[in-house]
Amino acid sequence: MVQTGRVEAGRRTVVYTDGACHGNPGPGGWAWATGPDDYAAGAEAQTTNQRMELTAVLEALSGHPGRLEIVSDSTYVVRCFQDRWWAAWRRKGWRNSKGEPVANQDLWRPLVGEVVDARPGEISFRWVKGHAGEPLNELVDRLATAAAHAQKPRRSSGAQRGETHQRN
């Protein structure tokens, strides 16, 4: 039985996210899901896996107000928030520990702004091992991979959020 990530009002909603890329860079896809009947996916023609992981989280956040737990198999995404990498990046003018510009700033800046500045204390992150049989993680993996192959957005009929779009 697949368990949904939705919870009752006032509580945290659990949203699974994933990104996929065929080649790196190459055609990519992203997806989020709160359950088997509430999901969205989109694609980019030329991108990287990390960009798709970040896009999945941004899309999940834009479609889900209130308290959220983002579940991802991306240590890149989860550790940024759990280990507060973003704080050092900001302090250093968006430069990493080597003094180089942080990669994917065009996605990290709005993501950090949404999580840290606009919704403080509302968003948490949890890492889950990929391809380990967790139903919703497997679902978003399939959706992101399919979006990368087809290069077409997809939304469940149960999704009640804004339009899913293809990014260029």
N, C-alpha and C positions, 0 to 999 in steps of 0.2 A: 504494500500500500504506500502510495506517495503522499508524504505529508506536505501541506502547504506552509509557506512562510508567513502567511497573514495571521495577525493576532487582533484581538478586540480593541476597540477605540481606547486611546490613552496609553496603550502599551506599545512596545517596539515592534515594527514590521521587519521581518527578515527577508532580505533580497539577495539572491545569488547572482553573481556576475562572472563573465568570462570573455576573453578575447581569443581570436585565432588568426593565424596568418599562414598563407601558403607561399613559402619563401620568406625571407626576412631581410630586406623588404619584399613585399609582394601583395597580392590581393588579400584583404583582411576582412574579418567580421567580428562583431561584438554582440553580446546578449545579456539580458537580465531576466529574472523570473522570481515571482513570489510563490508560484505553484504551477501545476501543469496546465492550468487554464488562464494564467495571467503572466504574460511574458512579452518581450519585444526584442527584435534583433535588427541590425543594420550592417552596412558594409562600406568599405573604402577600397578604391581600385589599387592604390599603391601606398602601403603603410608598413608598420612593424607590429609585432605581437604586443610589445609594451604599450604602444599607442592604442591598440584595440582594448587592452585591459583597462586603461585609463578612461577611454571613451565609454566603456560599459558602465563604469561607476558613475561617470558624469550623467549619462542617460538615466540610470536608475535614480539618482538623486533628483534630477529635474522632474521626474514623474511621480515622486513619492514624498509628499510633505510629511512633517512630523518626525517622530523618533524612528530611526532605522538601525538595523544591524546589517552591514554589508558583509557577505560571505564570499571569499575569493580564494582561488588556488594560486594567486599571484603574490609571491612574497614581496615583489617590487611595490605593489600597492599597499598591502597590509602593513609591512614594516615601516613604510613612510609615516604612517599615522601612529602605529604602536610605539615606534622608537623615536618619533618626533623629528625625523629627518627634515621635514618642512621648516622647522624652527631655525635650524642651522642654515638652511638655504636662504631663508629670508634675511637672517642676520648678516650673511655674507654677500648680499646683493644678488641672490639666485646663482651662486657659484657653489660647486661641490667641494669636497675635501681636498681635491687637487688644484683648486682655484680655477677650474674650467666652468663654463656655463652649464647649468643643470640641463640635461637632455629633456626634451618634451615640455619645456616651460609653458608653451601655449596651451597645454592641457593641465599641467600641474598647478599653475597659478589660479585658474578658475576653480579647480577642484579643491585646493587648499582654502581658497576664499569661501567656497560653499560650505565646507565641512567645519572649518575653524572659525571664520569670521561671521558668516551668515546664520549658522546653525550650531552654535557652541553647545556641547554636551548632548546634542540630539543624535549624533552619528557615531557608531562604533564599528570596528572592523574585526573580523575573525577569519583566520586562515583555515583552509580545509585542503587536505591532500587531494590532488587531481587524480582522476581515473581510479578512484578507490571505491566506487560503488555507491556513493552518496547520491540519491536520486536527483535532487535539484541541481547539484553540481554537474552531473552527467547530462541533464537536460540543457543547461546553458552551454555546455561544451558542444553538444550536437547542434544547437541553434547557431552558435557563433561560427562553427565550421561550415554549416550549410550556407550561412550568409556570405562567408568568404568565397565559397565555390560559386554560388548563384549571383553574387553581387546585387542582391535585392533585399530590401527591408521586409520584415515579417512581424506581425502583431497578432496576438490571440484575440479572439472575439470577446474574451472576458476582460481585456485590458481597457481601463477607463481613463487613460491618460492622454496627454498631448500627442501630436503626430510624431511617428517615428520617421526618420529621414535618412537618406543616404548622404554621407559626408563626402565632400570632394577634396 
